[in-house]
Amino acid sequence: MTNSKNVKQHIFDSIDEILDKLYGQLSDIESVLADDKHGENHDIGKYEYMRTQILSKLSDILQQKESIEITPTLDISIDRYLEEKYGQFIQKEV
C-alpha cells in the first residue's frame, strides 16, 4: 500500500510539473493576445488556436489527475483499462 501511495505521489508531482508548464504557456499566449488585440505584430488566429489547444490539454490532464485521485489503488489490469478506455471487451484466446 505504501508503494502504491509513493507511485501516486510521483505521478502527481509529474502531472503538476506538466500543468505548471502549460499554465505558463497559456499565460504567455494570453499576454500576447492582450497586448496585440488587432494582430498588428502577431497572427492572432494562430495564438487563439494555440490557446484553445492548451486549454484542451489542461482539461484532459486535470480529468486524468482527478481520475487517479479517486482511484483507491493503481492496480488495474490491462484488460480492464482497455475496456474502460475503449468500451470493448478483450477476448482471451485459449
Secondary structure by P-SEA (a helix, b strand, c coil): caaaaaaaaaaaaaaaaaaaaaaaaaaaaaaaaaacccccccaaaaaaaaaaaaaaaaaaaaaaaaaaaacccccccaaaaaaaaccbbbbbcc
